[in-house]
């Protein structure tokens, strides 16, 4: 069995690798022969310590990811989030590879939103509003700035100290953008793209604040009861997600109208029809449309990035 530690995987991953892995995963999610199993949500002996298990298989690989959230870890000098990815040897059913993937998971999650934005956001999107100023929010902004001409980031957050250091953290990831704090209304009314990276259980802003042509990326909802977006906006937006059946049960679209059409972003990517192109599997077809991508997270994202990390490790000898 091969083992890659947190330190090794963190040194191997980057935004470019994560983007290509996420694109591969989202396309594979709608391919024949792929199975994505229902997510298992659990908790430790202390119920506030939570974990999830996401698993899946394609015609070429199979495995799972265990993700954990221990809110008291910062008091111990440890991150709240941790992840471990397991790949199976499908000939004999044993675990072939174990990868500690705490930092990898931040890249992986942000990459899915960047892949979706590359075909759903307006190509001239320059102002990004982000709700949250934590670790994941930083990665989301850096990933989006790689695929869109973002020049300004408006940060909506309760912790002013985190906002103060946000710009420097983005620069360390290669994103040279102006950063400032803003109210929820100001940020939404100015934004070309809105990304939400919070554990919220109620809408973070009003639907009326969102301009025509805005693209919204929601990644915080991954359990029943979580919610970041106003339902009124979902009623008039074009809705895309990584996995429709999962988004309906634990993702943001549990709050969407029952009659709303949810489109898998993998179908858009696989069709080659991005912004401005028509067709059943097209992405953005109207510059005035509001598009929403819900990223509740699928196992294939973890499996493809694990395989990419393995390949990169092997290439380095």
C-alpha positions, 0 to 999 in steps of 0.5 A, a space after each residue: 500500500 502506498 501512503 502520501 502524507 499531508 506534507 507531501 500532498 501539499 507540496 505536490 498540489 497547485 491550482 493548475 493541477 486541481 483545475 484539470 482534475 476537477 474538470 475531468 471529475 465533473 465530466 466523468 460524473 455524467 459518463 456511462 459506467 460512473 456510479 456516485 454513491 450517497 454521501 454518509 454524514 456522521 459525527 464523533 462522540 461530540 456531535 459538533 465534531 462531524 465527518 462525511 464519507 463520499 465514494 464513487 467508481 468509474 470504469 477505470 478507478 474507485 475509492 472514497 474520501 473521508 472529510 472531517 470538521 473538528 471546530 475546536 482544532 484551532 485551539 490546539 493549533 490544528 486546522 478544523 478541516 482534514 481529509 483522507 483519500 483512499 484508492 482501491 486496487 480493483 483486482 483484489 479489493 484492497 486499499 492501494 493508496 492512502 493520501 492525506 489531503 487536508 490542503 489538497 481538499 481546499 484546492 479541489 473544492 475551489 477548482 470545481 467552482 473555477 471550472 464551472 465559472 469558466 463556462 458560466 460566468 461572463 468572460 469579462 467578469 472583473 469584480 468578485 464578491 466573496 462571503 467568508 474570509 476563512 481558508 476556503 474563501 481564500 482558495 476560492 478567490 485565487 482559483 477564480 482569479 486564474 480563469 477570469 479577469 478579476 481585478 477587485 475582490 469585495 470581502 463580506 465577513 464578520 472578522 475584520 482581522 481576517 479581511 485585513 490579511 486577505 489580500 496578502 494571502 491571495 498574493 501568496 497564491 499568485 492573485 494580484 487583485 485589489 481587496 477591501 471589505 464591503 457590506 453584503 448589499 454593496 458587494 452584491 450590487 457591484 459583483 460580476 461573480 459572487 462566491 459563498 464559502 460559509 456554514 450558513 443556515 439562512 440566506 446571506 443576501 437579498 435576491 434583489 441585490 444581484 445584478 442581471 448577468 451575475 454568476 453565483 458559486 455556492 459551496 457551503 451547503 453540504 448537509 440538510 438545513 444549510 443555506 447560503 442563497 435566497 430562494 427568490 434568486 433560485 426561482 429566476 436563475 439558471 441552475 447548475 451543479 455537480 450532481 443534481 440528486 445530491 444537490 437536491 438533498 444536501 446541497 444548496 438546491 434543497 431550497 430551489 423550487 421543486 419544478 426547477 431544472 438542475 443541470 449537471 455541469 459535466 454535461 456542459 463541459 462534455 458538450 463543449 458548449 460554454 458561454 454564449 453557445 446554444 443547445 440543450 447542454 449549453 452554459 451561459 446563453 444570455 449575458 443578462 442571465 443569472 447563473 448559479 453553480 452549487 458545489 456540494 462536492 463529489 467523490 470523483 473530485 477527490 479520486 481524480 486529484 489523488 490520481 493526479 498527485 500520484 502521477 506528479 509524484 511518480 514524475 518527480 521520481 
